[in-house]
Amino acid sequence: MAELLSDFLPKLKKHHGIYVMRRTYEGTCAFLTGYEVGSGHSTLKDFHSWLVMRRQGRPELYWPLLVLCEIYEDGALPDLRYFTPMQDEEAVGVLFRLLDDFLESCRISGNDSPAG
């Protein structure tokens, strides 16, 4: 079984271009979704719930869109397929920061391996 996302995330951030062919927000989200499906873990499901509790977007939105609600207004989300390199860089940075915050909140609450 693959390592937990919490253990893998530092490697992904350090070697982003090795794991994600095109270092776009869309590519990073697709990689993370594939990693989770392949590992059999459900960290991103818990991440989605954590994002919903932040109330930055509608709860029916998929987690990549909820992350974008941290940058853009919910009603004005841009189409991530047409992001500029600067938008991709900003969105990936926000994604990694939110994942770090989420995983830290899991550690603080005593759940070291979210949905392991």
N, C-alpha and C positions, 0 to 999 in steps of 0.2 A: 504494500500500500504506500502511496506517495506521502511525503511529509506534509504536515499541517501547513496551511497557508501562512499562519503566524510564524512558522519557522522558515518558510521559503521566501517570504516577502523581502527580507533584507537582500537576499541574492538577486531577486528580480529587480529591485531598485538599483543595485550596484551594477548589474550587467543587463540592463533593460534591453539594449540593442541585440544582445545574443539570443534572448528568449522571444522577443517580439520582432518579427521581421521588419515591419514598418512601425516606427515608434510613435504611432498615432494614438489618440484616445480610444478610437474605435478598435484598433488592433490590440491595445492593452486590455480593454474590457473583454474582447473575444478570447484572448489568451487566458485571462483569469477565469472566465466561465468554463472554458475547456479544461483547465487545470482542475477546477473543482469537480466537474463531471468525471474526469479520469481518476481523481483521487478517491471519489466516493464520500467526500466530506460535504458539509452543508454550511460552511462559514459564510458564504455570500448570502444565503437565506437569512441568517442572523444579522448580517451587515445591513441587508435591506430593512429589516425590522428596526434596527438602530437608527437608520437614516429617516425612516418614517416618524420616529419619535422626535426627531429634530424639527419637524414641521416646516421644512423648507420647500416641500412640494407635495403634490397629491399622492396619497398612499398607493394608488393603483399603478403608479409609474414604476417601471423597471429600475433596478438600482443604478444603472449607468445614467439614467435621466435624473434620478434624485441627486446624484453627485453634481450634475450640471446645474441643478437648482441652487446650489451653493454659489454659483457664479452668475447665473442668469435668472431673470424672473420666470416663474413657472409658466406663465402664458406666452412667453417669448423665447422659448428654447430654440436655439438654432439647430439646423440639420447637421449632425456631427460628421456626416459623410463629406461635407464641404468645408470643414474646418481649415483655417490657415495653419501653418506651422506654429505660429505663436499661440493660437487658440488650443491646439493639441498639447503644446508644452504646458500651458496653464492648467488645462483640464487634467492631465496626467499628474501634475504636481498636487492638485487638490485631491484627486483620487488617492494618491499615496498618503497624503496627510490624514485624510479621513479614515483610511484603513488603519493607519498607525493609532489614531485616536480611538477607534473602535476596539482594536486589539488591546490597547492599554486599559480601556474601560472593562474589558473582559478579565484582564489580570487583576485589576483592583477589586472587582466584584468576586474574585476567587474562582473564576472560570477560565483557567489557564489555556484550555484548548477548546475554543468555541466550536461547538458542533463537531467535535473530533470524531 
